[in-house]
Amino acid sequence: MKKKKNQAFSWRFTFFMFLILLITGTVVAAGDSLDTDKHVLLKLKSYLEEQNRVNRGRYSEWDTRNSTPCQWYGVSCSPDGQRVIGINLSDNNISGDMFNQFSALTELRELDLSGNTIGGAIPEDLNRCSSLVYLNLSHNILEGELKLTGLNSLEKLDLSMNRRIEGDIEVSFPAICKRLVIANLSTNNFSGTIDKCFDECWNLQYLDLSSNNFVGQIWSGFARLVEYSVSENSVSGALSGSMFTNNCSLQVLDLSENNLEGQLPGEISNCKNLAVLNLWGNHFTGKIPSEIGMISSLEGLFLGKNSFSNVIPESLLNLTNLAFLDLSKNNFGGKIQEIFGRFTQVKFLLLHGNAYTGGIISSGILKLPKVSRLDLSFNNFSGPLPIEISEMKSLNFLTLAYNQFTGGIPPEYGNLPQLQALDLSFNQLTGSIPLALGKLSTLLWLMLANNSLTGDIPPEIGNCSSLLWLNLANNQLSGEIPPELAKIGRNATQTFESNRLRNDRIIPGSEAYGISCLKDMEFSKYAPQVQQ
């Protein structure tokens, strides 16, 4: 009897120890050796080849005759070569649903499937890849809700540019926050609120939630990050001074295109390392805080499309690193403020959509030595185009469209050696197109549409060999299209459209000229032939 009891005890003890070993992972199971890892990879290869019968990626090169998968394309192994720890099949023409057995690779730390067309929902199997440190599924067409609750080791997550992943993110955050440093969820279809999701993500430094459908209040803990973007959502409410703590770590803050309102708090100056501040496209009001002038590291200041006061603080002149200044669409009115002519370090100056009526010359902005992009479009400027613009030798992009300028185009504009874009469309310009514009060898865009220009198209425009976009529509031009225009690049616009409606003497060219022409091709026999 005693012997039977001992046998029963021994059996129970053995079974108990087996359970302990099974739970602790000591028992060797599938996926716990390089051979079993290789077997999983071959299943992955077979699955991908079945899903993608043409234009296969380099995974098709995986060769069973090679004894170790550590030498296969896109596969990385541990330093001792005993386990597969990484798979990188980015940009490999993979389509179809995602492989659902990655968890069999029990030491997998890095998985990059970005830049493919993988669809369907993120499989539940991925949630069991508890060793994953880096996961990149960006630039695919994944869909469904995000439920990544088991990735407790994750440090870097990129799900951007899928566009179809939806629902709220409260299931995954803060569940996977423990070690997370970088999270990019941008350009998807996420919704819901975000004000509490990241409170426990203490290691998080980079968070991009842009281009989704998030609503509600802004997350108040963003100041402890290095970069934070929630642009292009529907986040609302005001920014309080308490959000910008004394230990603010921000270098990039992008809150653009939301529904934020109220005044911008001066405490933002606590973010002493801030390089980019983008508040474009909100409903901010009141004065621009003078304290911003204390952020000496600031390189980009984007305050456009708000309702700020037209008083620009003198302290902003202390921003000696400021290169990008956007105060467009604030409806300032009147003349351009003279302070703008003193931002001598600025390279991009965007003042469009402000209902300005004057001050282009008196403000001094045409003497700024470093400006490469000047946008004064969508204002109420009138009178002749300023000849002084021709002295801005650093200018790359000049946009004066949608104003009320009159008179001719100054031929001196042909003396801008670095000009890449010239947009004078939608004004009241008259006269002929200056021959001197043909000297603009670096020009990519020439937009002269919707004016009252007359005369022939100068053949010298053909010397603009870099030209990709030429739009002369809705003028009163006449004559033939010069054969020299065959030299310019192709474009897809109706370049000469509506000129024929006013003067049927203009002769359309052909698609071979790299410029789009009239749809009525009955005149094409008059078009000059392209020299092969």
C-alpha positions in Angstrom: 0.0 0.0 0.0 2.9 2.3 0.9 4.6 1.5 -2.4 1.5 2.5 -4.3 1.3 5.8 -2.4 5.0 6.5 -3.2 4.3 5.7 -6.9 1.4 8.1 -6.9 3.4 10.8 -5.2 6.3 10.3 -7.7 3.9 10.6 -10.7 2.3 13.7 -9.3 5.8 15.3 -8.6 7.0 14.5 -12.0 3.9 16.0 -13.6 4.2 19.0 -11.4 7.9 19.6 -12.3 7.0 19.2 -16.0 4.5 21.9 -15.7 7.0 24.2 -14.0 9.5 23.6 -16.7 6.9 24.2 -19.4 5.8 27.5 -17.8 9.4 28.7 -17.3 10.3 27.9 -20.9 13.1 25.4 -19.9 11.6 22.7 -22.1 12.9 22.9 -25.6 10.0 23.7 -27.9 9.5 24.8 -31.5 11.3 28.0 -32.3 14.0 27.5 -29.6 16.9 26.7 -32.0 18.3 28.0 -35.3 17.0 25.0 -37.1 13.4 25.7 -36.0 13.9 29.4 -36.8 15.0 28.3 -40.3 11.9 26.2 -40.6 9.7 29.2 -39.7 11.5 31.4 -42.3 10.9 28.8 -45.0 7.2 28.8 -44.1 7.4 32.6 -44.4 9.0 32.3 -47.8 6.4 29.8 -49.0 3.6 32.0 -47.7 5.0 35.2 -49.4 5.6 33.4 -52.7 2.0 32.1 -52.6 0.7 35.6 -52.0 2.9 37.2 -54.5 3.3 35.2 -57.7 4.9 38.0 -59.8 7.5 40.7 -59.0 8.6 38.8 -55.9 11.0 40.4 -53.5 14.4 39.2 -52.4 13.0 36.7 -49.9 12.7 34.4 -52.9 16.5 34.1 -52.8 16.4 32.3 -49.4 18.0 29.0 -50.2 17.5 25.8 -48.3 20.9 24.6 -49.4 22.5 27.3 -47.3 22.9 25.7 -43.9 22.4 28.9 -41.9 19.7 31.5 -42.5 21.9 34.1 -40.9 23.3 34.7 -44.4 20.0 35.2 -46.1 18.9 38.6 -47.3 17.1 40.6 -44.6 17.8 38.1 -41.8 19.9 39.0 -38.8 21.0 36.6 -36.1 22.3 36.9 -32.5 26.1 37.5 -32.1 26.7 33.8 -31.4 24.7 32.9 -34.6 22.4 30.6 -32.7 19.0 32.5 -33.1 17.2 34.6 -35.6 16.6 38.1 -34.0 15.7 40.3 -37.0 13.8 40.3 -40.3 13.9 43.3 -42.7 11.8 42.9 -45.8 11.0 46.5 -46.4 10.3 47.6 -49.9 10.0 44.0 -51.2 6.8 44.0 -53.2 4.9 42.1 -50.5 1.1 42.2 -50.8 -1.8 40.3 -49.3 -2.4 39.6 -45.6 0.3 39.6 -43.1 2.1 36.3 -42.1 0.7 35.1 -38.8 3.4 32.9 -37.4 6.1 35.4 -36.5 5.7 34.5 -32.8 7.3 31.1 -33.6 10.5 33.0 -33.8 10.8 33.3 -30.1 13.9 35.6 -30.0 12.7 38.0 -32.7 13.7 41.5 -31.7 13.3 43.5 -34.9 10.7 43.2 -37.6 10.6 45.7 -40.6 7.9 45.1 -43.3 7.6 48.8 -44.3 7.1 50.0 -47.8 5.0 47.1 -49.1 1.3 46.7 -49.8 0.4 44.4 -46.9 -3.3 44.5 -46.1 -5.8 43.2 -43.7 -5.8 43.4 -40.0 -2.6 43.1 -37.8 -2.7 39.4 -36.8 -3.2 38.5 -33.1 -0.1 36.3 -33.5 2.1 39.5 -33.5 0.8 40.3 -30.1 2.7 37.2 -28.8 6.1 38.4 -30.1 7.0 39.5 -26.6 10.7 40.0 -27.5 10.1 42.6 -30.2 12.1 45.8 -29.6 11.5 47.4 -33.0 8.4 47.0 -35.2 8.0 48.9 -38.5 4.8 48.3 -40.5 4.7 51.7 -42.1 3.7 52.5 -45.7 1.3 49.6 -46.1 -2.5 49.3 -46.3 -3.2 47.6 -43.0 -6.6 48.1 -41.5 -8.7 47.3 -38.5 -8.2 48.3 -34.9 -4.9 48.4 -33.0 -4.6 45.8 -30.2 -0.9 45.4 -29.4 -1.1 44.7 -25.7 1.6 42.0 -25.4 4.6 43.9 -26.8 6.1 44.8 -23.4 9.7 45.0 -24.7 8.9 47.4 -27.6 11.1 50.5 -27.9 10.3 51.7 -31.4 6.9 51.5 -33.2 6.1 52.8 -36.6 2.7 52.3 -38.1 2.6 55.4 -40.2 1.1 55.8 -43.6 -1.3 52.9 -43.6 -4.3 55.2 -43.7 -6.8 52.4 -42.7 -5.9 51.5 -39.2 -8.8 52.8 -37.1 -10.5 53.1 -33.8 -9.1 54.4 -30.5 -5.6 53.6 -29.2 -6.5 53.2 -25.6 -6.3 49.4 -25.8 -2.6 49.5 -26.8 -1.6 52.6 -24.8 -0.5 52.5 -22.0 -0.2 48.7 -22.3 3.0 48.8 -24.4 4.4 51.9 -22.8 6.9 50.4 -20.4 10.0 50.8 -22.7 8.6 52.7 -25.6 10.9 55.5 -26.9 9.5 56.2 -30.4 5.9 55.9 -31.6 4.8 57.0 -35.0 1.1 56.5 -35.7 0.7 59.2 -38.3 -1.5 59.1 -41.4 -4.0 56.6 -40.3 -7.7 56.7 -39.4 -7.4 56.6 -35.6 -10.0 58.4 -33.6 -11.0 59.0 -30.0 -9.2 61.0 -27.3 -5.5 61.1 -26.5 -5.4 63.1 -23.3 -4.6 60.2 -21.0 -3.1 57.5 -23.2 0.5 58.4 -22.8 0.7 59.4 -19.1 2.6 56.2 -18.2 4.9 56.3 -21.2 7.8 57.6 -19.1 10.5 56.7 -21.6 8.7 58.1 -24.6 10.7 60.8 -26.5 9.2 61.0 -30.0 5.5 60.8 -30.7 3.8 61.5 -34.0 0.0 61.3 -34.1 -0.4 63.6 -37.1 -3.0 63.1 -39.8 -5.6 61.1 -37.9 -9.1 61.9 -36.5 -8.3 62.4 -32.8 -10.6 64.7 -30.9 -10.9 66.1 -27.4 -8.3 67.9 -25.3 -4.6 67.9 -26.1 -2.4 65.6 -24.0 -0.9 67.8 -21.3 2.3 65.8 -20.8 3.9 66.6 -24.2 6.6 68.9 -22.8 8.6 65.9 -21.5 9.1 64.7 -25.1 11.8 65.7 -27.6 9.4 65.8 -30.5 5.6 65.8 -30.5 3.2 66.2 -33.4 -0.6 66.0 -33.4 -1.0 68.0 -36.5 -4.0 67.5 -38.8 -6.5 66.2 -36.3 -9.5 67.8 -34.5 -7.9 68.4 -31.1 -9.5 71.4 -29.3 -9.2 73.5 -26.2 -6.5 76.0 -25.1 -2.8 75.7 -24.2 -2.2 76.4 -20.5 1.0 77.8 -19.1 1.3 74.7 -16.8 1.8 72.5 -19.9 5.2 74.1 -20.5 7.1 73.0 -17.4 10.5 74.3 -16.4 12.2 71.0 -17.5 10.6 71.2 -21.0 12.6 68.9 -23.3 10.8 69.8 -26.6 12.8 70.4 -29.7 9.9 70.1 -32.1 6.3 70.9 -31.3 3.7 70.6 -34.2 0.1 71.3 -33.3 -0.9 72.6 -36.7 -4.3 72.2 -38.3 -6.4 71.6 -35.2 -9.1 73.5 -33.3 -6.9 75.0 -30.6 -7.9 78.4 -29.4 -7.2 81.1 -26.9 -3.9 82.9 -26.3 -0.5 81.4 -26.6 1.1 81.3 -23.1 4.4 83.0 -22.5 5.6 80.0 -20.5 6.4 78.4 -23.9 9.8 80.1 -23.4 10.6 77.3 -20.8 11.2 75.1 -23.9 14.7 76.4 -24.3 15.8 73.8 -26.8 12.8 74.3 -29.1 13.9 74.4 -32.8 10.5 74.2 -34.5 7.2 75.6 -33.3 4.3 75.0 -35.7 0.8 76.3 -34.7 -0.4 76.9 -38.2 -4.1 76.5 -38.9 -5.7 76.9 -35.5 -7.8 79.6 -33.8 -5.2 81.3 -31.6 -5.9 85.0 -30.8 -4.3 87.9 -29.0 -0.7 89.0 -29.1 2.3 86.8 -30.1 4.1 86.3 -26.8 7.2 88.4 -26.6 8.7 85.5 -24.5 9.2 83.6 -27.7 12.2 85.8 -28.4 13.9 84.1 -25.5 14.0 80.7 -27.3 17.4 81.3 -29.0 17.4 77.8 -30.6 14.3 78.5 -32.6 14.8 77.9 -36.3 11.2 77.6 -37.6 8.2 79.6 -36.4 4.9 78.8 -38.1 2.0 80.9 -36.8 0.0 81.2 -40.0 -3.8 80.8 -40.4 -4.7 82.1 -37.0 -6.0 85.4 -35.7 -3.0 86.9 -34.0 -2.6 90.6 -33.4 -0.7 92.5 -36.1 1.8 93.7 -33.5 5.0 91.7 -34.0 7.2 91.7 -30.8 10.6 93.3 -31.2 12.0 90.5 -29.1 11.6 88.1 -32.1 14.6 89.9 -33.6 16.7 88.1 -31.0 16.1 84.8 -32.7 19.4 84.7 -34.6 18.8 81.2 -35.8 15.4 81.8 -37.2 15.3 80.7 -40.9 11.6 79.9 -41.5 9.0 82.6 -40.6 5.3 82.0 -41.5 2.8 84.6 -40.4 0.5 84.0 -43.3 -3.4 84.2 -43.2 -3.7 86.3 -40.0 -5.6 89.0 -41.9 -3.2 91.7 -40.6 -4.3 94.3 -43.2 -2.7 97.6 -44.0 1.0 97.8 -44.9 3.6 95.0 -44.3 5.0 95.6 -40.8 8.5 97.2 -41.0 9.9 94.7 -38.5 9.9 92.0 -41.2 12.6 93.9 -43.0 14.9 93.4 -40.0 14.8 89.6 -39.9 18.1 89.5 -41.8 18.7 85.8 -41.1 15.3 84.6 -42.4 15.4 82.4 -45.6 11.7 81.6 -45.9 9.2 84.5 -45.4 5.6 83.7 -45.9 3.1 86.5 -45.6 0.4 85.5 -48.0 -3.3 85.9 -47.2 -3.0 88.9 -44.9 -5.1 91.5 -46.8 -2.0 93.7 -47.1 -2.4 96.7 -49.3 1.2 98.1 -49.4 4.5 98.2 -47.8 6.5 95.9 -50.0 9.3 98.4 -50.5 9.0 100.5 -47.4 9.1 97.5 -45.0 12.6 96.6 -46.3 11.7 92.9 -47.0 13.2 93.2 -50.5 16.6 93.9 -49.0 16.7 90.8 -46.8 20.0 89.2 -47.8 19.2 85.5 -47.3 15.6 85.1 -48.4 15.2 82.2 -50.8 11.4 82.0 -50.7 9.1 85.0 -50.6 5.3 84.5 -50.7 3.1 87.6 -50.9 0.2 86.0 -52.7 -3.4 86.4 -51.8 -3.1 90.0 -50.7 -4.4 93.3 -52.1 -1.2 94.8 -53.5 -1.7 97.0 -56.5 0.4 99.1 -58.8 3.5 98.0 -60.8 5.6 95.0 -59.9 8.6 96.1 -57.8 11.8 96.2 -59.9 13.7 96.0 -56.7 12.9 92.3 -56.5 15.6 91.8 -59.2 18.3 92.6 -56.7 17.4 89.6 -54.4 20.1 87.3 -55.7 19.3 84.6 -53.2 15.7 84.2 -54.3 14.5 80.7 -55.3 10.8 81.0 -55.1 8.8 84.2 -55.7 5.0 84.1 -55.4 3.0 87.3 -56.1 -0.2 85.6 -57.4 -3.7 86.7 -56.6 -3.1 90.4 -56.1 -4.0 93.4 -58.2 -0.6 94.3 -59.8 -0.8 96.2 -63.0 1.6 97.1 -65.8 4.2 94.9 -67.4 6.5 92.2 -66.1 9.9 93.9 -65.4 12.5 92.3 -67.7 14.9 92.7 -64.8 13.4 89.6 -63.3 15.4 87.7 -65.8 18.5 88.6 -63.7 17.6 86.4 -60.8 20.3 83.6 -61.2 18.8 81.1 -58.7 15.1 81.5 -59.4 13.2 78.2 -59.5 9.6 79.3 -59.3 8.0 82.6 -60.5 4.2 82.9 -60.0 2.6 86.1 -61.2 -0.7 84.6 -62.1 -4.1 86.1 -61.3 -3.2 89.7 -61.4 -3.9 92.4 -64.0 -0.6 92.4 -65.8 -0.4 93.7 -69.4 2.1 93.9 -72.2 4.3 91.1 -73.6 6.3 88.4 -71.9 9.8 89.7 -71.5 12.5 88.0 -73.6 14.8 88.2 -70.6 12.9 85.5 -68.7 14.6 83.1 -71.1 17.8 83.6 -69.1 16.3 81.8 -66.0 18.1 78.5 -66.7 17.2 77.1 -63.2 13.4 77.9 -63.5 11.1 75.0 -62.8 7.7 76.8 -62.6 6.6 79.8 -64.7 3.0 80.8 -63.8 1.6 83.8 -65.8 -2.0 82.6 -66.1 -5.0 84.8 -65.7 -3.6 88.2 -66.7 -4.0 90.3 -69.8 -0.7 89.6 -71.4 -0.5 90.1 -75.2 1.8 89.4 -78.1 3.7 86.3 -79.1 5.2 83.7 -76.8 9.0 84.5 -76.9 11.0 81.6 -78.3 13.6 82.5 -75.6 11.4 80.7 -73.1 12.7 77.6 -74.7 16.1 78.3 -73.1 14.6 77.6 -69.7 15.6 73.9 -70.1 14.7 73.1 -66.5 11.1 74.2 -66.9 8.6 71.6 -65.8 5.5 73.6 -65.4 4.5 76.5 -67.8 1.1 78.0 -67.4 0.1 80.9 -69.7 -3.7 80.1 -69.7 -6.3 82.9 -69.8 -4.3 85.7 -71.4 -4.6 87.4 -74.8 -1.5 85.8 -76.4 -1.4 85.2 -80.1 0.8 83.8 -82.8 2.4 80.4 -83.1 3.9 78.3 -80.3 7.7 78.5 -80.9 9.5 75.3 -81.8 12.1 76.2 -79.1 9.6 75.2 -76.5 10.3 71.6 -77.4 13.3 71.9 -75.1 11.3 72.4 -71.9 10.1 69.6 -69.7 6.7 67.9 -69.8 3.7 69.0 -67.7 0.1 67.9 -67.4 -1.6 71.3 -67.3 -3.7 72.9 -70.0 -1.0 75.4 -70.6 -2.5 77.5 -73.3 -6.2 76.9 -72.5 -8.6 79.7 -73.0 -6.2 81.9 -75.1 -7.8 80.5 -78.2 -11.2 81.6 -76.9 -10.1 85.2 -77.1 -7.8 85.0 -80.1 -8.0 82.0 -82.4 -4.7 82.9 -84.0 -2.8 81.0 -81.3 -1.6 77.7 -82.6 -1.5 74.7 -80.2 1.5 72.4 -80.1 1.6 68.7 -79.5 2.2 66.5 -76.4 5.6 65.8 -77.7 6.6 69.3 -76.7 6.4 68.5 -73.0 3.7 71.1 -72.7 0.0 70.4 -72.6 -2.1 72.0 -75.3 -5.6 72.5 -76.4 -7.9 69.5 -76.6 -9.1 70.6 -80.0 -6.3 69.1 -82.1 -7.6 70.3 -85.5 -4.8 72.9 -85.5 -2.0 70.4 -84.8 -0.9 70.3 -88.4 0.5 73.9 -87.8 2.5 72.8 -84.8 6.3 72.8 -85.3 7.9 69.4 -85.5 10.1 68.1 -82.7 13.7 67.5 -83.9 14.7 64.0 -83.0 
